[in-house]
Amino acid sequence: MSEKLEHLSKALAEKFGEKILKSTSSRGELTVEVSAANYLPIAYALRDEPAFRFEQLVDLTGLDYSTFAGHDCSSRFAVAVHLLSVSNNLRLRLRVRADDDSFPMLDSVCQVWPSANWFEREAFDLFGIVFGGHPDLRRILTDYGFVGYPFRKDFPVTGYVEMRYDQEQGRVVYQSVTIEPRENTPRIVRDENYGNAGRG
């Protein structure tokens, strides 16, 4: 671990103590995991404390640990937030797990970092993670009538309906899938004398 990351890790441990459930460093990046209850207060502290000053949320994404081998699967859904401190030239990954697998819900960090808005909408749309206090939580990539969450590990790979825009009706219509499922078998193309090099 670099000296800078080591200093950040110690500062986080001193400030938050047992509120940090887990801290790991890999490939020059520091990841801290916090509980859902401490997520929002820690987010504010990470932004406002002079030792941290993480002014910018670069990315936020949902995670589904349902089939993740060798990982503590006490809770299935989590969110990873990537933060940047321009003032201190630091980066940090903040991870938080949702307590309830049947209805994953976390606090929104839009009031802390406004750039979280569309990222949280995307995590809601694709993983079904609800963000309490979000100013406009609605689907962003799938259709309004779409059922399910496509990035969940148990979401079916093939479906039974497809949608398209109908010019005559002037709206999106649903119809039965017109693509026949097929098995993709790789075709091996080789020269006629492949493997015969050096033979007389």
N, C-alpha and C positions, 0 to 999 in steps of 0.2 A: 504494500500500500504506500502511495506517495506521501510525502510529508504534509502536503496540503489536505489530502483526504483524511489522514490520521488526525490532524488538528480539527477538522470538521466533525469527525466521528466523536472525538472527546468532548467538543463543545455541545454536541447534540445530547450525549450521555449526561453531561453535567446539567443541562437545562431541563431535559425531560425525564431523566431517570427511568423508572419502571414503566412509564407511558410508552416507551419504545419497546415493542415486543421482541423485535429481532433486528439485527443490523449486520449486513454482509457487504463485503467489498469484492468485486470481481471485474477483471479487465479494466481497471482504472475507474470504476464507477461504484458509488456508494448507494446502497439501498437500505432504507429503514421501513419497518412495518409497524403500524400503529392500529389500535382498535377503532371500531366505528364510532364509539363514544368520544374518543379523543381527537378524531380526524379534523374537525373544524377548528377547535381551539389551537391545535398544533399548526394548522395551515396559517392562521393569523400570525402566530408567533414566528413562523419561518419567513413570513413576508416582512414583519415589522421590527424584529430584533436586529440591532446593528451587527451582531456577530454572524447573522445568516443573510439577511436582506435578499431573499429570493423574490425578486420583483416580477418575474416572468414565468408563467406556466407555458411550457413549450408544447406539451402533449399530455393527453389523458386517454387511457384506453381501458376497456373492460377485459377481464380474464375469466376463463372457465377452467377450473382445476379438476373437473370430474374424472378425466382419464389420464391425469398427469402422474406418471409413475415416480415413486420415490419421494413424493411430496406430502407434507402434512395436509390431508384433505378434510380437516375439521369443518371447514366451510368451503363451499364450492365456488362462489363468485367473489371476485375482488376487482379493485380498480388500481391501476398504476399511474401515478402522476409524475411527469418529468419537469423538474424546476431548474431555472437558471438564475444565478445571481450575477448581474452585470457588474455591480459595485465591487463584489469580492472575487469575481472570476471563479465561481463554483457551480457545480451541477449536482443535483440530488434526485434520486428516484424515491418517491413516497408511495408505499403500498398499503392499502387498507382492505380488509375483508368484510363482506356483508354478513350480518349475523344470521339471517334467515334465508335458507336456500330456496324455499318455496315462494318467497316474495323478497328478493334482494333489494335492500334500500339503504342509501347512504345520504349524508348531508351534501347539498350542492356547495361547491366552492366558487360559484359565480360572483358572490359578493367580495371574495378575496382576490380572485384573478378573473376578470371579465372574459378573458380568452377561453375559459372553460366551457362557456355556453354551448357551442356547437359540438365540442368533444363529448360533453355529457349527454347531449341529445343523441349522438351517434351510439354511445354505449347503451343508452336506453333502447334505442331502436334495434340494435343488433344483438344485445345480450339480455335485454329485459331488466336492467338494473335501474331502479327508480331513484331519482335524486330529489330529496325533500328540499323545498324552498327554491327550486329552479324557476326562473321567471317565465319560461315558455317550453315546458317539457312535452314535446310531441315528436312524432316520427320525422326523420330527416332524409332517409335513403329509400325506404320501402314505401309501398303504396298505403294510403289511409286504411284500406280494408284488409291489409295483410295480416295473416294470422301466424303467430309464432315469432321466434327470434333466430335469424339465420346463423349467427356465430356461436350459438350454443352447440356443444359437442353432440347432443342427442337430436339435433335438427336433421330431418331426412335429407339425403343428398338429392333425391329426385322427388318431384311432386306430381300432382294429378291435374292441376290447372295452370294455365299460363295467361298472361295478360298482354294486350296489345291495344294500340290506339286505333279506333275505327273512324275513318274519314267520314263515312256516311252518317253515322250517329253522332259524330263530334265529341266522343268521349272514350274513356278507357273501358274495354270490355274483357270479360273473363271467358275462357273457353277451355275445352279439354286439351291436354297436351298433345301436340301433333308430331312430336319427335319420338320415334321408336327407340327404346333403349337398345344399345348394342354393346357388344364386348369388343374392347380395343385390344387386339393382339398385335404386338410389334412385328413388323415385317423386316426381316433381315435381308439386306441387299448386299451381295458380295460379287466380286469378279469371278469369272469361271475358274480361274486358276488360283484362287485365294488359298494360301497356305502351302502352295507348291514351290515357293521360292527356294532356289538352291538345289532342287531335285533335277536330275538329268533326264 
